[in-house]
Amino acid sequence: MQKHTISASQFKAQCLKLMDEVNRTGEEIIITKNGKPVSKLAPISKKPASLFGAHKDEIEITGDIISPLDVDWEAMQ
C-alpha cells in the first residue's frame, strides 16, 4: 500500500475530500509541517462482529484435514 504525503495547509483546505479518499481507497496520507511528517490520516480497520467466518474466501483447505496422520510423535514414545 503506497502512502502519499500532503502539507498541513493543503490538508486543512481539502480535509473532507481527503477523508473520503482515504475511506474509498484505504490508502494512508502522511501530513507534514515544514516538510516533516507530523500526522497520519488512515482508514479505520473494521473488526468482524464475530471471529466465526472472519476469513471466509481467504483460506483454502487442500487435502484431508479430518483423518489422523500416520506419524509417531516424540511425545507418544
Secondary structure, 3 states (H helix, E strand, C coil): CCCEEEEHHHHHHHHHHHHHHHHHHCCCEEEEECCEEEEEECCCCCCCCCCCCCCCCCCCCCCCCCCCCCCCCHHHC
